[in-house]
Amino acid sequence: MANLSKYHFQGAGLEKDEKKIAKKLFDDYRKNYSIDTLSDLQILEALVYRETIQIRYKKKIEDISKSKTVKDHNIIPKNVLTALNDNLTQILILKEKLGLFSEDKKDEYKAFEILEKKFNIWKANHLEERKVTCPFCSQIFFLNIRTDKFKENKLELFQNKVLCNLELWNCYKAGKITKDDMAKILNVSSDYIDWLEEKIYNKDSK
C-alpha cells in the first residue's frame, strides 16, 4: 500500500511564486484536517489549485482598477467577474466534498461517523507507521498513533531481544550485587541469571 505521508503537491500549470503559495495552503490543510486518502489528497490538490487561481483573478482585477487606460475603474470586466465566480463555485464544491465546512450541531453524530470512517481509512493506509514489535515476545502489534511522532530511545535492558544488562552483569560479577539482587532488578528468577551466564555472556566472551 502506498505511503501517502510522502504525497506532495505538484502544482502543474502554476507559476513559480504561485506554487509556493499553493504548497503552503496544501500543507496547512493536511496539518489541520484529516486528509490522508489518495482520493481526498487529489481533491485537495484540485482545491488548492483553484484557490491559487482565485488569487490570480483578484490580482487581475486589482491591475485593471489601477490601469489608467480603463475609463471606469470601479467596473470589473464581465468575463473576469464570471471566471472569478465560476472558480469560487468550484472551490465551494471541492470543500464540501472534503467535509471542510463546520457541521451543524444536529449532525454531530453524522460528523462522528464520517470521522470514524476517515480514521479507519487512515489506519489501513499507515500500517508501517503504527507497527510495534513487543520486546518480550517479539510479536508484532499496531498502535492507533503514528510511531514517527515519538522520539526513539534505546532501552538498555535488552540485548538482541533478550532481557539483560551488561553493566548490571558486571556489577554482579564484581561482587557489588548478588545473583538474587540482579534477579529482583530484572524481575526474573535466579535461574534466569544462570541462563544468561551460559547463553549470553559466556557465549559473548568466547
N, CA, C and O of each residue as an XYZ file, in Angstrom:
824
protein
N       0.844     -1.198      0.000
C       0.000      0.000      0.000
C       0.882      1.252      0.000
O       1.892      1.303      0.702
N       0.508      2.229     -0.765
C       1.336      3.432     -0.928
C       1.457      4.205      0.375
O       0.516      4.283      1.165
N       2.644      4.777      0.581
C       2.880      5.622      1.756
C       2.442      7.038      1.423
O       3.197      7.795      0.814
N       1.222      7.402      1.819
C       0.643      8.690      1.444
C       1.212      9.844      2.241
O       0.940     11.004      1.927
N       2.012      9.543      3.287
C       2.641     10.627      4.048
C       3.663     11.371      3.189
O       4.036     12.502      3.498
N       4.118     10.721      2.097
C       5.099     11.337      1.207
C       4.444     12.002     -0.007
O       5.133     12.438     -0.930
N       3.113     12.077      0.001
C       2.385     12.701     -1.104
C       2.643     14.206     -1.077
O       2.436     14.851     -0.049
N       3.088     14.764     -2.189
C       3.415     16.186     -2.257
C       2.590     16.882     -3.336
O       2.243     16.283     -4.354
N       2.288     18.129     -3.102
C       1.568     18.955     -4.079
C       2.467     19.236     -5.282
O       3.624     19.622     -5.115
N       1.942     19.045     -6.486
C       2.731     19.231     -7.709
C       2.594     20.647     -8.270
O       3.594     21.285     -8.599
N       1.374     21.132     -8.378
C       1.148     22.499     -8.848
C       1.395     22.706    -10.329
O       1.829     23.780    -10.746
N       1.119     21.677    -11.130
C       1.296     21.814    -12.576
C       0.392     22.914    -13.109
O      -0.791     22.960    -12.773
N       0.942     23.811    -13.945
C       0.175     24.903    -14.530
C       0.255     26.197    -13.756
O      -0.230     27.230    -14.218
N       0.860     26.155    -12.588
C       1.006     27.369    -11.778
C       2.393     27.971    -11.986
O       3.351     27.271    -12.314
N       2.475     29.280    -11.786
C       3.770     29.940    -11.873
C       4.587     29.659    -10.615
O       4.059     29.172     -9.615
N       5.867     29.970    -10.675
C       6.786     29.631     -9.582
C       6.320     30.195     -8.238
O       6.270     29.467     -7.246
N       5.980     31.481     -8.199
C       5.527     32.104     -6.954
C       4.189     31.522     -6.500
O       3.940     31.379     -5.303
N       3.340     31.192     -7.455
C       2.037     30.617     -7.122
C       2.183     29.232     -6.511
O       1.418     28.854     -5.623
N       3.174     28.472     -6.989
C       3.397     27.132     -6.454
C       3.774     27.187     -4.972
O       3.373     26.324     -4.191
N       4.546     28.209     -4.591
C       4.930     28.353     -3.179
C       3.706     28.609     -2.309
O       3.559     28.036     -1.229
N       2.829     29.487     -2.806
C       1.586     29.785     -2.077
C       0.720     28.534     -1.982
O       0.181     28.213     -0.923
N       0.597     27.832     -3.110
C      -0.250     26.637     -3.173
C       0.280     25.535     -2.263
O      -0.498     24.869     -1.579
N       1.577     25.340     -2.250
C       2.174     24.296     -1.413
C       1.918     24.571      0.068
O       1.625     23.655      0.836
N       2.031     25.835      0.457
C       1.768     26.189      1.857
C       0.303     25.915      2.217
O       0.001     25.389      3.289
N      -0.603     26.284      1.295
C      -2.017     26.003      1.517
C      -2.255     24.498      1.664
O      -2.974     24.052      2.558
N      -1.643     23.736      0.775
C      -1.785     22.273      0.771
C      -1.305     21.687      2.101
O      -1.995     20.867      2.706
N      -0.126     22.109      2.551
C       0.436     21.608      3.807
C      -0.410     22.029      5.008
O      -0.582     21.258      5.952
N      -0.939     23.257      4.968
C      -1.783     23.741      6.071
C      -3.073     22.931      6.175
O      -3.522     22.608      7.275
N      -3.661     22.607      5.032
C      -4.885     21.805      5.034
C      -4.599     20.419      5.632
O      -5.373     19.926      6.452
N      -3.493     19.797      5.222
C      -3.157     18.468      5.724
C      -2.858     18.488      7.221
O      -3.116     17.519      7.935
N      -2.308     19.615      7.681
C      -1.967     19.739      9.097
C      -3.215     19.897      9.958
O      -3.265     19.389     11.078
N      -4.217     20.595      9.445
C      -5.391     20.942     10.241
C      -6.606     20.048     10.013
O      -7.567     20.103     10.781
N      -6.573     19.219      8.958
C      -7.702     18.346      8.681
C      -7.199     16.919      8.437
O      -6.045     16.702      8.069
N      -8.101     15.954      8.653
C      -7.759     14.556      8.413
C      -7.962     14.238      6.939
O      -9.021     13.760      6.532
N      -6.929     14.512      6.146
C      -6.981     14.263      4.699
C      -5.821     13.344      4.356
O      -4.705     13.807      4.118
N      -6.086     12.028      4.332
C      -4.991     11.081      4.167
C      -5.269      9.963      3.171
O      -4.444      9.062      3.017
N      -6.417     10.003      2.490
C      -6.644      9.008      1.449
C      -6.196      9.589      0.113
O      -6.159     10.806     -0.064
N      -5.859      8.711     -0.821
C      -5.370      9.171     -2.126
C      -6.404     10.032     -2.831
O      -6.064     11.068     -3.401
N      -7.670      9.611     -2.799
C      -8.717     10.369     -3.494
C      -8.907     11.747     -2.862
O      -9.082     12.738     -3.571
N      -8.871     11.811     -1.516
C      -9.023     13.104     -0.841
C      -7.832     14.017     -1.108
O      -7.996     15.229     -1.245
N      -6.649     13.449     -1.183
C      -5.458     14.255     -1.470
C      -5.509     14.828     -2.884
O      -5.068     15.952     -3.123
N      -6.045     14.056     -3.807
C      -6.197     14.544     -5.182
C      -7.239     15.661     -5.247
O      -7.066     16.638     -5.975
N      -8.321     15.508     -4.481
C      -9.331     16.575     -4.414
C      -8.739     17.811     -3.760
O      -8.993     18.934     -4.195
N      -7.944     17.604     -2.708
C      -7.292     18.725     -2.026
C      -6.355     19.460     -2.970
O      -6.282     20.689     -2.946
N      -5.644     18.721     -3.792
C      -4.740     19.358     -4.755
C      -5.523     20.219     -5.738
O      -5.096     21.318     -6.094
N      -6.679     19.709     -6.175
C      -7.539     20.483     -7.082
C      -8.072     21.727     -6.376
O      -8.156     22.799     -6.976
N      -8.432     21.582     -5.102
C      -8.936     22.719     -4.321
C      -7.873     23.809     -4.187
O      -8.145     24.986     -4.422
N      -6.672     23.407     -3.812
C      -5.582     24.368     -3.633
C      -5.238     25.055     -4.956
O      -4.937     26.249     -4.986
N      -5.286     24.296     -6.037
C      -5.055     24.878     -7.364
C      -6.098     25.963     -7.648
O      -5.762     27.061     -8.090
N      -7.358     25.639     -7.390
C      -8.447     26.599     -7.624
C      -8.284     27.847     -6.755
O      -8.488     28.967     -7.225
N      -7.919     27.651     -5.499
C      -7.760     28.787     -4.593
C      -6.602     29.689     -5.033
O      -6.661     30.909     -4.881
N      -5.565     29.080     -5.573
C      -4.431     29.873     -6.074
C      -4.832     30.651     -7.323
O      -4.443     31.806     -7.495
N      -5.608     30.015     -8.187
C      -6.111     30.702     -9.382
C      -7.033     31.849     -8.984
O      -7.067     32.885     -9.648
N      -7.780     31.659     -7.899
C      -8.661     32.717     -7.412
C      -7.852     33.957     -7.038
O      -8.271     35.086     -7.295
N      -6.701     33.734     -6.435
C      -5.806     34.852     -6.103
C      -5.341     35.545     -7.383
O      -5.229     36.770     -7.433
N      -5.075     34.747     -8.412
C      -4.637     35.310     -9.696
C      -5.727     36.211    -10.285
O      -5.438     37.301    -10.779
N      -6.975     35.749    -10.230
C      -8.090     36.557    -10.735
C      -8.213     37.874     -9.962
O      -8.452     38.930    -10.548
N      -8.049     37.795     -8.659
C      -8.175     39.003     -7.829
C      -7.057     40.003     -8.138
O      -7.280     41.213     -8.128
N      -5.865     39.492     -8.412
C      -4.761     40.371     -8.797
C      -5.033     41.020    -10.150
O      -4.677     42.173    -10.391
N      -5.676     40.244    -11.028
C      -6.057     40.775    -12.342
C      -7.030     41.938    -12.179
O      -6.907     42.967    -12.842
N      -7.998     41.753    -11.287
C      -8.971     42.821    -11.020
C      -8.271     44.041    -10.428
O      -8.605     45.174    -10.774
N      -7.312     43.821     -9.547
C      -6.557     44.917     -8.939
C      -5.771     45.679    -10.003
O      -5.724     46.909     -9.984
N      -5.148     44.938    -10.940
C      -4.396     45.584    -12.020
C      -5.307     46.412    -12.917
O      -4.941     47.499    -13.363
N      -6.495     45.882    -13.173
C      -7.467     46.608    -14.009
C      -7.887     47.907    -13.323
O      -8.016     48.949    -13.966
N      -8.095     47.830    -12.024
C      -8.518     49.013    -11.268
C      -7.448     50.100    -11.266
O      -7.754     51.292    -11.227
N      -6.199     49.673    -11.310
C      -5.087     50.628    -11.284
C      -4.726     51.156    -12.672
O      -4.012     52.150    -12.804
N      -5.232     50.473    -13.706
C      -4.864     50.834    -15.071
C      -5.441     52.202    -15.465
O      -6.617     52.480    -15.229
N      -4.611     53.035    -16.060
C      -5.039     54.367    -16.493
C      -5.830     54.319    -17.786
O      -6.466     55.302    -18.167
N      -5.793     53.169    -18.467
C      -6.494     53.048    -19.750
C      -7.973     52.706    -19.563
O      -8.767     52.799    -20.499
N      -8.333     52.306    -18.321
C      -9.735     51.964    -18.049
C     -10.484     53.229    -17.621
O     -10.071     53.927    -16.695
N     -11.575     53.506    -18.303
C     -12.326     54.739    -18.025
C     -13.005     54.682    -16.658
O     -12.912     55.628    -15.876
N     -13.678     53.589    -16.373
C     -14.361     53.455    -15.085
C     -13.659     52.356    -14.284
O     -13.846     51.168    -14.547
N     -12.859     52.763    -13.313
C     -12.053     51.812    -12.554
C     -12.889     50.929    -11.638
O     -12.390     49.912    -11.157
N     -14.138     51.281    -11.383
C     -14.971     50.523    -10.452
C     -15.739     49.382    -11.117
O     -16.389     48.587    -10.438
N     -15.664     49.306    -12.436
C     -16.386     48.263    -13.164
C     -15.428     47.123    -13.519
O     -14.416     47.339    -14.186
N     -15.755     45.917    -13.069
C     -14.933     44.746    -13.390
C     -15.448     44.147    -14.689
O     -16.651     43.927    -14.825
N     -14.560     43.876    -15.652
C     -14.991     43.258    -16.910
C     -15.792     41.981    -16.651
O     -15.447     41.182    -15.780
N     -16.859     41.806    -17.416
C     -17.788     40.702    -17.185
C     -17.098     39.349    -17.267
O     -17.387     38.460    -16.466
N     -16.185     39.180    -18.229
C     -15.533     37.880    -18.390
C     -14.666     37.518    -17.181
O     -14.590     36.358    -16.777
N     -14.012     38.543    -16.613
C     -13.173     38.301    -15.428
C     -14.045     37.972    -14.221
O     -13.746     37.053    -13.458
N     -15.128     38.733    -14.056
C     -16.034     38.505    -12.921
C     -16.689     37.125    -13.018
O     -16.848     36.434    -12.011
N     -17.065     36.732    -14.229
C     -17.672     35.411    -14.435
C     -16.696     34.302    -14.083
O     -17.050     33.332    -13.413
N     -15.447     34.461    -14.550
C     -14.415     33.466    -14.249
C     -14.167     33.363    -12.746
O     -13.988     32.273    -12.203
N     -14.159     34.526    -12.083
C     -13.955     34.577    -10.628
C     -15.067     33.832     -9.905
O     -14.806     33.021     -9.016
N     -16.314     34.112    -10.294
C     -17.465     33.489     -9.635
C     -17.545     31.988     -9.915
O     -17.847     31.197     -9.021
N     -17.274     31.606    -11.160
C     -17.298     30.176    -11.521
C     -16.229     29.398    -10.737
O     -16.465     28.283    -10.271
N     -15.066     30.009    -10.607
C     -13.980     29.363     -9.874
C     -14.330     29.221     -8.392
O     -14.023     28.206     -7.767
N     -14.981     30.259     -7.834
C     -15.405     30.211     -6.439
C     -16.420     29.088     -6.220
O     -16.383     28.400     -5.200
N     -17.315     28.911     -7.173
C     -18.299     27.826     -7.076
C     -17.610     26.477     -6.986
O     -17.996     25.629     -6.182
N     -16.582     26.274     -7.817
C     -15.838     25.018     -7.800
C     -15.087     24.834     -6.475
O     -14.984     23.721     -5.961
N     -14.574     25.925     -5.940
C     -13.881     25.866     -4.641
C     -14.838     25.378     -3.551
O     -14.485     24.524     -2.737
N     -16.052     25.932     -3.548
C     -17.047     25.552     -2.545
C     -17.457     24.083     -2.696
O     -17.667     23.389     -1.701
N     -17.568     23.621     -3.926
C     -17.927     22.221     -4.192
C     -16.836     21.285     -3.671
O     -17.128     20.277     -3.027
N     -15.587     21.624     -3.954
C     -14.461     20.786     -3.521
C     -14.335     20.771     -1.991
O     -14.034     19.735     -1.398
N     -14.566     21.917     -1.366
C     -14.521     21.974      0.100
C     -15.631     21.114      0.706
O     -15.439     20.456      1.728
N     -16.786     21.136      0.059
C     -17.908     20.318      0.535
C     -17.560     18.831      0.444
O     -17.864     18.061      1.355
N     -16.922     18.432     -0.657
C     -16.538     17.027     -0.846
C     -15.542     16.573      0.216
O     -15.569     15.421      0.649
N     -14.672     17.475      0.629
C     -13.666     17.139      1.641
C     -14.199     17.274      3.064
O     -13.509     16.923      4.020
N     -15.436     17.785      3.211
C     -16.023     17.936      4.531
C     -15.347     19.001      5.364
O     -15.188     18.839      6.574
N     -14.943     20.104      4.721
C     -14.211     21.157      5.418
C     -15.113     22.189      6.075
O     -14.641     23.026      6.844
N     -16.406     22.137      5.778
C     -17.321     23.089      6.395
C     -17.757     22.581      7.762
O     -17.853     21.373      7.980
N     -18.020     23.502      8.681
C     -18.452     23.151     10.032
C     -19.792     22.429      9.971
O     -20.701     22.834      9.247
N     -19.897     21.364     10.736
C     -21.147     20.608     10.773
C     -22.145     21.286     11.722
O     -21.752     21.860     12.738
N     -23.428     21.214     11.385
C     -24.474     21.706     12.285
C     -24.540     20.807     13.513
O     -24.282     19.607     13.409
N     -24.881     21.364     14.674
C     -24.917     20.592     15.908
C     -25.866     19.406     15.814
O     -25.653     18.385     16.468
N     -26.913     19.537     15.003
C     -27.856     18.440     14.838
C     -27.200     17.269     14.115
O     -27.679     16.138     14.204
N     -26.116     17.530     13.406
C     -25.458     16.488     12.633
C     -24.166     16.019     13.294
O     -23.275     15.502     12.620
N     -24.061     16.196     14.608
C     -22.826     15.827     15.305
C     -22.549     14.333     15.190
O     -21.402     13.931     14.995
N     -23.586     13.506     15.307
C     -23.393     12.068     15.203
C     -22.938     11.684     13.799
O     -22.075     10.824     13.622
N     -23.541     12.341     12.802
C     -23.142     12.078     11.421
C     -21.681     12.481     11.205
O     -20.925     11.784     10.527
N     -21.299     13.617     11.792
C     -19.912     14.074     11.677
C     -18.967     13.080     12.330
O     -17.869     12.832     11.832
N     -19.411     12.505     13.468
C     -18.595     11.500     14.153
C     -18.433     10.263     13.286
O     -17.350      9.682     13.227
N     -19.502      9.858     12.612
C     -19.434      8.687     11.730
C     -18.454      8.923     10.591
O     -17.683      8.035     10.227
N     -18.490     10.131     10.030
C     -17.557     10.471      8.942
C     -16.121     10.433      9.455
O     -15.228      9.910      8.788
N     -15.908     10.994     10.651
C     -14.572     11.000     11.245
C     -14.084      9.585     11.504
O     -12.913      9.274     11.283
N     -14.992      8.720     11.977
C     -14.624      7.332     12.250
C     -14.233      6.605     10.970
O     -13.280      5.826     10.958
N     -14.976      6.863      9.886
C     -14.648      6.252      8.596
C     -13.279      6.716      8.114
O     -12.482      5.916      7.623
N     -13.006      8.030      8.258
C     -11.708      8.563      7.854
C     -10.587      7.948      8.691
O      -9.503      7.663      8.183
N     -10.868      7.747      9.981
C      -9.864      7.164     10.859
C      -9.560      5.729     10.455
O      -8.399      5.320     10.444
N     -10.600      4.960     10.120
C     -10.393      3.576      9.688
C      -9.605      3.511      8.393
O      -8.769      2.626      8.214
N      -9.871      4.453      7.482
C      -9.106      4.516      6.227
C      -7.663      4.878      6.515
O      -6.737      4.325      5.921
N      -7.479      5.828      7.450
C      -6.120      6.231      7.828
C      -5.355      5.048      8.406
O      -4.185      4.849      8.080
N      -6.007      4.257      9.265
C      -5.340      3.103      9.864
C      -4.903      2.110      8.794
O      -3.813      1.543      8.872
N      -5.755      1.902      7.800
C      -5.425      0.955      6.730
C      -4.260      1.448      5.880
O      -3.497      0.643      5.348
N      -4.119      2.762      5.750
C      -3.083      3.337      4.888
C      -1.763      3.629      5.612
O      -0.795      4.047      4.977
N      -1.714      3.416      6.928
C      -0.498      3.753      7.681
C      -0.062      2.612      8.599
O       0.312      2.839      9.749
N      -0.113      1.387      8.080
C       0.255      0.231      8.885
C       1.709      0.292      9.351
O       2.003      0.057     10.523
N       2.616      0.607      8.424
C       4.041      0.603      8.763
C       4.376      1.673      9.800
O       5.294      1.497     10.602
N       3.640      2.773      9.786
C       3.911      3.861     10.730
C       3.366      3.553     12.116
O       3.668      4.272     13.069
N       2.566      2.492     12.246
C       1.968      2.162     13.538
C       2.462      0.821     14.077
O       2.028      0.378     15.141
N       3.373      0.173     13.340
C       3.827     -1.173     13.714
C       4.818     -1.123     14.873
O       5.749     -0.317     14.872
N       4.610     -1.986     15.855
C       5.497     -2.081     17.015
C       5.779     -3.554     17.284
O       4.883     -4.391     17.171
N       7.018     -3.872     17.637
C       7.387     -5.240     17.993
C       7.565     -5.338     19.501
O       8.322     -4.564     20.087
N       6.880     -6.276     20.130
C       6.981     -6.458     21.572
C       8.381     -6.937     21.937
O       8.840     -7.936     21.381
N       9.084     -6.255     22.861
C      10.445     -6.658     23.231
C      10.485     -7.946     24.040
O      11.556     -8.528     24.211
N       9.339     -8.403     24.544
C       9.305     -9.600     25.377
C       8.987    -10.866     24.578
O       9.640    -11.895     24.748
N       7.974    -10.781     23.704
C       7.559    -11.984     22.957
C       7.824    -11.882     21.461
O       7.588    -12.842     20.727
N       8.314    -10.729     20.998
C       8.647    -10.499     19.577
C       7.432    -10.491     18.659
O       7.576    -10.514     17.437
N       6.226    -10.457     19.245
C       5.022    -10.380     18.425
C       4.823     -8.951     17.919
O       5.135     -7.982     18.611
N       4.296     -8.842     16.695
C       4.036     -7.527     16.102
C       2.604     -7.100     16.410
O       1.671     -7.891     16.270
N       2.433     -5.851     16.829
C       1.104     -5.305     17.021
C       1.095     -3.867     16.522
O       2.147     -3.314     16.201
N      -0.093     -3.254     16.455
C      -0.232     -1.939     15.851
C      -0.879     -0.962     16.834
O      -1.845     -1.293     17.521
N      -0.318      0.256     16.882
C      -0.867      1.318     17.711
C      -1.792      2.204     16.874
O      -1.656      2.262     15.652
N      -2.725      2.888     17.524
C      -3.601      3.825     16.818
C      -2.999      5.223     16.788
O      -3.714      6.218     16.913
N      -1.694      5.293     16.622
C      -0.986      6.563     16.507
C       0.297      6.285     15.752
O       0.854      5.192     15.843
N       0.766      7.271     15.008
C       1.977      7.080     14.223
C       3.195      6.974     15.137
O       3.393      7.815     16.014
N       4.003      5.947     14.932
C       5.197      5.779     15.763
C       6.252      6.833     15.471
O       7.150      7.040     16.287
N       6.168      7.516     14.309
C       7.161      8.545     13.998
C       6.922      9.831     14.777
O       7.698     10.780     14.661
N       5.830      9.871     15.589
C       5.564     11.040     16.418
C       6.289     10.953     17.769
O       6.247     11.888     18.569
N       6.950      9.821     18.008
C       7.687      9.643     19.245
C       9.183      9.710     18.986
O       9.655      9.352     17.907
N       9.919     10.170     19.981
C      11.371     10.164     19.902
C      11.873      8.812     20.354
O      11.522      8.339     21.435
N      12.695      8.188     19.525
C      13.179      6.845     19.818
C      14.335      6.886     20.807
O      15.284      7.651     20.636
N      14.249      6.060     21.839
C      15.321      5.924     22.816
C      15.681      4.451     22.965
O      14.801      3.590     22.994
N      16.964      4.168     23.058
C      17.414      2.797     23.188
C      17.207      2.324     24.621
O      17.632      2.993     25.563
N      16.551      1.166     24.792
C      16.323      0.598     26.103
C      17.475     -0.351     26.414
O      17.648     -1.355     25.723
N      18.256     -0.050     27.430
C      19.475     -0.792     27.735
C      19.213     -2.080     28.500
O      20.158     -2.722     28.958
N      17.948     -2.472     28.649
C      17.643     -3.713     29.351
C      17.477     -4.892     28.399
O      17.025     -5.963     28.804
N      17.843     -4.694     27.135
C      17.709     -5.770     26.172
C      18.951     -5.877     25.314
O      19.583     -4.877     24.975
N      19.290     -7.108     24.970
C      20.366     -7.379     24.022
C      19.835     -8.428     23.051
O      19.634     -9.587     23.413
N      19.609     -7.991     21.794
C      19.015     -8.888     20.799
C      17.705     -9.510     21.300
O      17.456    -10.705     21.144
N      16.884     -8.650     21.905
C      15.572     -9.031     22.412
C      15.620     -9.913     23.661
O      14.587    -10.420     24.098
N      16.794    -10.098     24.231
C      16.937    -10.867     25.468
C      17.034     -9.896     26.637
O      17.814     -8.945     26.590
N      16.244    -10.131     27.691
C      16.238     -9.266     28.860
C      17.549     -9.418     29.626
O      17.807    -10.458     30.232
N      18.378     -8.363     29.594
C      19.655     -8.385     30.302
C      20.257     -6.982     30.258
O      19.760     -6.101     29.556
N      21.334     -6.791     31.019
C      22.021     -5.511     31.031
C      23.479     -5.757     31.373
O      23.778     -6.333     32.419
N      24.395     -5.329     30.507
C      25.814     -5.618     30.685
C      26.379     -4.965     31.939
O      27.148     -5.591     32.669
N      26.007     -3.718     32.198
C      26.509     -3.013     33.378
C      26.058     -3.714     34.662
O      26.822     -3.849     35.619
N      24.814     -4.149     34.655
C      24.277     -4.888     35.801
C      25.021     -6.209     35.980
O      25.331     -6.627     37.096
N      25.294     -6.846     34.854
C      26.032     -8.124     34.884
C      27.449     -7.916     35.438
O      27.923     -8.729     36.231
N      28.110     -6.862     35.037
C      29.463     -6.572     35.521
C      29.468     -6.302     37.023
O      30.394     -6.700     37.730
N      28.417     -5.616     37.511
C      28.295     -5.366     38.952
C      28.132     -6.684     39.711
O      28.702     -6.872     40.786
N      27.344     -7.592     39.129
C      27.131     -8.907     39.754
C      28.431     -9.702     39.797
O      28.764    -10.286     40.829
N      29.167     -9.732     38.692
C      30.413    -10.495     38.621
C      31.492     -9.876     39.493
O      32.396    -10.571     39.957
N      31.399     -8.553     39.721
C      32.389     -7.873     40.570
C      32.031     -7.999     42.051
O      32.771     -7.526     42.913
N      30.905     -8.633     42.342
C      30.514     -8.845     43.720
C      29.808     -7.654     44.357
O      29.580     -7.650     45.567
N      29.460     -6.651     43.566
C      28.778     -5.467     44.103
C      27.315     -5.755     44.422
O      26.733     -5.135     45.311
N      26.732     -6.690     43.699
C      25.367     -7.144     43.970
C      25.329     -8.661     43.886
O      26.198     -9.269     43.261
N      24.340     -9.274     44.505
C      24.216    -10.729     44.468
C      23.384    -11.170     43.268
O      22.776    -10.360     42.567
N      23.380    -12.484     43.060
C      22.549    -13.022     41.980
C      21.075    -12.711     42.219
O      20.336    -12.373     41.295
N      20.661    -12.835     43.500
C      19.266    -12.536     43.831
C      18.939    -11.059     43.589
O      17.839    -10.728     43.147
N      19.904    -10.169     43.882
C      19.694     -8.738     43.632
C      19.445     -8.498     42.146
O      18.518     -7.784     41.763
N      20.288     -9.107     41.321
C      20.144     -8.918     39.869
C      18.824     -9.489     39.374
O      18.174     -8.909     38.505
N      18.429    -10.634     39.934
C      17.161    -11.248     39.541
C      15.984    -10.366     39.918
O      15.027    -10.248     39.153
N      16.044     -9.737     41.104
C      14.968     -8.852     41.543
C      14.881     -7.605     40.663
O      13.787     -7.151     40.328
N      16.045     -7.052     40.289
C      16.061     -5.855     39.447
C      15.440     -6.142     38.087
O      14.686     -5.327     37.554
N      15.765     -7.315     37.526
C      15.227     -7.690     36.207
C      13.844     -8.333     36.309
O      13.195     -8.597     35.297
N      13.398     -8.585     37.560
C      12.104     -9.231     37.794
C      12.056    -10.624     37.164
O      11.100    -10.982     36.476
N      13.108    -11.392     37.417
C      13.212    -12.763     36.903
C      13.640    -13.672     38.050
O      13.877    -13.214     39.167
N      13.735    -14.970     37.756
C      14.213    -15.917     38.765
C      15.737    -15.959     38.748
O      16.368    -15.519     37.787
N      16.327    -16.495     39.826
C      17.794    -16.604     39.882
C      18.303    -17.587     38.828
O      19.443    -17.477     38.375
N      17.465    -18.545     38.438
C      17.862    -19.496     37.381
C      18.082    -18.769     36.057
O      18.919    -19.166     35.246
N      17.311    -17.692     35.851
C      17.465    -16.912     34.615
C      18.854    -16.282     34.538
O      19.412    -16.143     33.449
N      19.417    -15.898     35.687
C      20.759    -15.315     35.721
C      21.786    -16.360     35.298
O      22.737    -16.052     34.579
N      21.588    -17.600     35.748
C      22.483    -18.685     35.327
C      22.359    -18.911     33.820
O      23.348    -19.170     33.135
N      21.141    -18.809     33.325
C      20.909    -18.991     31.871
C      21.615    -17.895     31.081
O      22.193    -18.152     30.025
N      21.563    -16.665     31.603
C      22.261    -15.555     30.939
C      23.759    -15.815     30.871
O      24.406    -15.550     29.857
N      24.299    -16.338     31.969
C      25.744    -16.600     32.007
C      26.134    -17.640     30.960
O      27.166    -17.513     30.299
N      25.306    -18.659     30.818
C      25.619    -19.750     29.898
C      25.366    -19.368     28.438
O      26.186    -19.642     27.562
N      24.208    -18.726     28.190
C      23.783    -18.499     26.809
C      24.206    -17.146     26.224
O      24.317    -17.001     25.007
N      24.441    -16.166     27.091
C      24.730    -14.826     26.583
C      26.162    -14.395     26.863
O      26.942    -14.160     25.940
N      26.500    -14.295     28.143
C      27.783    -13.669     28.482
C      28.982    -14.589     28.255
O      30.015    -14.136     27.762
N      28.864    -15.870     28.604
C      29.954    -16.788     28.307
C      30.102    -16.983     26.802
O      31.209    -17.137     26.286
N      28.955    -16.974     26.101
C      28.985    -17.106     24.642
C      29.658    -15.915     24.006
O      30.427    -16.057     23.054
N      29.357    -14.698     24.552
C      29.968    -13.462     24.020
C      31.466    -13.436     24.259
O      32.228    -12.968     23.413
N      31.898    -13.949     25.436
C      33.338    -13.925     25.756
C      34.119    -14.872     24.871
O      35.299    -14.655     24.594
N      33.431    -15.950     24.421
C      34.101    -16.883     23.513
C      34.232    -16.299     22.107
O      34.773    -16.953     21.215
